[in-house]
Amino acid sequence: MRARISTVADQQWKYAFQFSLPIQAVAPLSRDPNLLPLAVADVQPSVSDAAQQRPSRPPTNRLTTVNLDVQSLIMSLLPTADLSALMRTCRYFLDTGLLALCARIPERVLKHGAGVASFYEFLRSHSGPLSRTHLITDLRFHLPYEPLHYRGTQSKAERAEHINALLGILRSCRNLRRLRIDGWLKALPASLLLHTLATSLEELEELTLAITGRRDVEEKDLRKLGRLPKIRSIAIQASSATGIQALQPIARVLVELDRIHLHEFGPTLQFANVQKLGVSADRDPAWLENITTTFPNVSKLVLRPRVETLVQHRCYNDAGRAEDDSLRDYNRLQWRSARAKAWQSLETIWTHDLCGLYCVGVPRRVHALSVPLERPQTTYLFPVILADTQPGFLELRVDLSRLSRSVQLDGLGLVDAPAGSVVRRLALSLDFVYQGYGCQEKPLLVALGRGLCALSLTHLLVRYRIGVGPLSPPDAAAVAARAPDYATLLARSSPSLRWIGFDICGRGLLSWEVSRPSGDGMASSTVDKTPMLTQRSEWMGRRVLEAEGMDVFTTDQP
């Protein structure tokens, strides 16, 4: 007990020094939730007779005496752990720091039922004036469809508790403006969830809802979402059991539609406000006409894999190539005639495979394109796709765990592509095995370095990604330790490169600006000159990614 008191006292001294507060003013936080907030400035320290004889001085600046806006700014800059510790020092900081803490809630995805129950308890929804529900305006859930820990002896009790907590949050947080549900518990009926959303969230403006894998979603339940009084944006990841006709009642506010298999079309069926569309490319010759008529204003296209692609068709034989070429020729004719004005606002394309985009033959110059690194049998498709889309930013997705020696590492034909010179910004998105990291990306980066001299890149980003689980500190340190050597290698290989970045699983960004000495008269070209790398802060690196549009596929991951 004495050791615990000492630890609390050490924390109080730490924050008293950091914010120039007198230590007497930092009082332990009372555990009684019914106490009214106690202003720290009202707690006056004892003053000795000697101190009373000293001349009066201007009051010392305190965090509690500065403007409330300044207080909020300071607290918004504190790391979450430090902010939480500060809020535990006294009642005053508990109340003033609550806004800053709630502002960070959208950054935390509620992924477990136990976390949902804990968050519901934090809200104090039944505490009257002490309730915090009015502070919540943005939430995101991603709950497992069938949690493993529900298979124990108390699975029914846990399931009921977590479902009640989820519904309680949605019913009590009536100031929600934005809500994203990437998945919810299997035991929660879709009709109950959709009814709760439609009847409780009258202030809701933006809704993202994933119903993938669920077969209990009915049209009458989806229709209720269109009755939300302030809703202006609905994004849905659909299910194979959800027909497009069922979404017609919310066509007015539907702005994103993904993972839907289109089986029925009609002359009056149109979703004019859908801007992001995720769909599988069908081999029906009428597919292009139907899709561009039903969704005329697409700006972001996500091409999902076709069913036959997963089973048999991989474009690795002559018959498959001939079929792709025939379909592409037909679609290209449609783009030049009847579909000439379709999708004029198309900006980004993300494709699961090369053959799907090759067959569609989109003749639109786009801002960003994301493609996978595939087998050598399909590399002939890549130069054609580059010529079609002419992207300013190219993301090349590489799965290092599946990368075989047979794959051409010199950039999927990028170096040899005639249209490769149009690419100014390139990102390598590397999926790797994080246990026992061992320089898995080195052969790829060395091979890329050999071909950079043929490109006109100005910005290059290497983005590390992992599928599941956290990145261990030793592995993250190993990745960061090798980044400077890789940056130097790549900077020497490209005469036009001005910026290099290494994004380590979103947990840290290392970046360098590349400069080269200016030539004197008839001096040799800048290719022969040793580049100088100047490391920049993570904040400046993020600014570069945003300004150059290189984070388009991370902030809005397909």
C-alpha positions, 0 to 999 in steps of 0.5 A: 500500500505504501509503495502504491501511494509513493507511485501516485505521488511521483506522478503528481510531482511529474505533472506539477513540474511539467505544467508549472503547477504548485504540488499542493494544488494537485489533489488525488482524484476522488472515486465518488462519481457524484462529487461536483468538479473541483477547480484546482485553482481554488485549493490554496497552499498554506503560506508561512510568515516569512513568505507573507513578508516577501514582496508580491509577485505576478501570479505564476502561469498555471495550466488551470488559469490559461484560456480554455482553448489553450488548455484544449490545445495542450491536451490534444497534443499529449499522447493518450497515456499522458493525457489519461495520467493527467486526468487522474491527478485531479477532478478539474483535469478529469473534466477538462481532459474528457473532450480531448479524450473523446475526440480520439475515440474514432481512432480506436476500433472496437474489435471485441465484445469485451471492449464494447461492454467496457466502452458502454460502461465508460459512457455512463448512459444512465447517470443523468448529468454525468453521462458522457454519451452527448460527447460521442459523435464518431464510432467504429465497430469491427466485431468478429462474426463468430468469436472463438471465446464464445465457445466456453461454458458461459458463451450465452451469457457473454453473447447477451452481455455484448449484444446488449452493450452494442445496442445500448451504445447505439441507443444512447449516443444520439449525437452520433454523426458518423458510424462505421460497422465493419461487422457485428456479432452473428447472434445479433439479428440484422433486423434488430440492428437496422431498426435500432439504427433507423430509430435511435440515431436522428443526427446520423449523417454518414453510415458505413455498414458491412453486411458481407456474409449475412443472409438475414438482411431483408429489403424492408429493413434496409428501407428504414435507413433511408428514413433517417432525417439527416442522413446524406451518405451511406456506404454498404459492403453488400452480401451475395444474398443482397439483390441490387433491387433491395437497395433501390429505396436508399439510392438517394443517399447511397454513395458507396457500394462494394462486394455486390454481385449484380444479377438484375438490371433494369432501365429504371434502376439507377444509382446516380450518387454512387461514387465508389463502386466495388464489383466483380467484372462479368464476362457477359458482353452486356456487363459494361453497358449495364454497369455504366448505366446503373452507376453513371458517376463512379469516381473510384472503381474497385474490381473484385475477383471473378468467381471463375478466376478463383476456380479456373481462369488465370490467363496462363494458357492460350485459350484464356488469353484469346478469350481475354483479348476478344472481350477487351476488343469488344469493350474497347469498341463500346468505350469509343462509341456508346460508352464514350461519355461514361465515367468521365470523373473516374480518379482511382482504380484498385484491381484484384488481378490484371486480367480483370482490368485488362478485359474492361479496357478502361480508356481513362487517365486516372490519378491513382492505380493499384495492381498486384505483382503477378506471375510472369505469364501475365506481365504482358498485360501490364504495359497495356493497362499503363497505356490505358490509364496513364496513372500519376501514382502507381501502387504495386502490391507485393506479397513477400510470403508468396513471392517465388523466384520465378516472378520477374522482380524488375517491376512487373514489366514497368521498366520496359513499358513504353508508358512507364515514363508517365508514372511519377510516384510509386509505392511498393506495398509489401505484405510480409511475415513479421515473426522473425523478420529477415530482410524479406524485401531486399531482393525486390528492392535491389532489383527495383534499384537496377531498373529505376534509371529507366523511370522518371520517378520523383517520389518513392514509398515502401510501405510495409503491411501485415495481415493480422497481429501486431508488429513486435518491437524487435521486428519493427526496429530491424525494419527501421534499421535497414531503411537508411541503407535501402534509401541510399541504394534507391536514391543512387539508382534514380536520377530524378528521385526527390523523396523516399519514404518507408512506412512501417505498418502505419506505426512510423514513417521514415523519409528523406529528401534527395538532393544532388550537387549542381553541375559545373559547366560541362560536368557529368550528368547528375546520374554520376553524382552522389545524392545527399539524403536529408532525413525529415520528421514523420509529420513532414513525411505525412504531409508529403504523402497527403500532398502527392496523393500517395495515401489514397489506398491507405486512408480508403483501403479497398 
